[in-house]
Amino acid sequence: MKLKELLKILPDEADVTFEIVEETYPTGILAKEILATFPRAAKYEVTLLDAGISTYEGKDTPTLCIEVSNRN
């Protein structure tokens, strides 16, 4: 599945830990901001989609872990 297809079904306000394999470090971001921040990733293949927990200032927040790659 391509990233742009996945983002169509996610809520805009979903908390996401997003990474482009071998290009970026994992970063916390809202689903609606991913393509604005990483436009080149729209056609990248989703290689990982998993549930996770992000901890910030001692508070745990559910997050989606999304990893994409431009390799086939």
C-alpha positions in Angstrom: 0.0 0.0 0.0 1.2 3.5 -0.8 1.5 6.1 1.9 -1.1 8.4 0.3 -3.6 5.6 0.2 -3.1 4.8 3.9 -3.4 8.5 4.9 -6.8 8.7 3.2 -8.3 6.3 5.8 -6.5 7.6 8.9 -8.0 10.4 11.0 -6.3 13.8 10.4 -5.5 14.1 14.1 -4.0 10.6 14.5 -0.7 10.7 16.4 1.9 9.0 14.2 5.6 8.0 14.6 6.8 8.3 11.0 10.0 7.2 9.4 11.3 7.0 5.9 13.7 4.0 5.9 17.4 5.0 5.4 16.4 8.7 5.0 14.9 10.0 8.3 14.8 9.2 11.9 11.4 8.3 13.5 9.5 11.5 14.3 6.3 12.3 16.0 3.8 14.0 13.7 0.0 14.3 13.1 -1.3 12.2 10.1 -2.5 15.4 8.4 1.0 16.9 8.4 3.0 14.0 6.9 2.5 14.8 3.2 3.1 18.5 3.9 6.3 17.8 5.6 7.5 14.8 3.5 5.8 15.3 0.1 8.2 12.9 -1.6 6.9 10.0 0.5 3.4 10.1 -1.0 4.2 7.3 -3.4 6.5 5.3 -1.1 5.4 1.8 -0.1 4.3 1.3 3.5 6.7 -1.3 5.0 5.5 -1.2 8.6 2.2 -0.3 10.2 2.0 -1.0 13.9 0.5 0.3 17.2 2.8 1.8 19.7 3.2 4.1 22.7 4.9 7.4 22.7 6.1 8.8 26.0 6.5 12.6 26.4 7.0 14.3 29.8 6.1 11.1 31.6 2.7 10.8 29.7 2.0 7.8 27.5 0.1 8.4 24.3 -1.1 5.8 21.8 0.5 6.2 18.4 0.6 4.6 15.0 4.0 3.6 13.8 4.3 4.0 10.1 7.5 3.2 8.2 7.8 3.7 4.4 10.5 3.0 1.8 11.1 4.0 -1.8 12.7 0.6 -2.5 10.8 -2.1 -4.2 
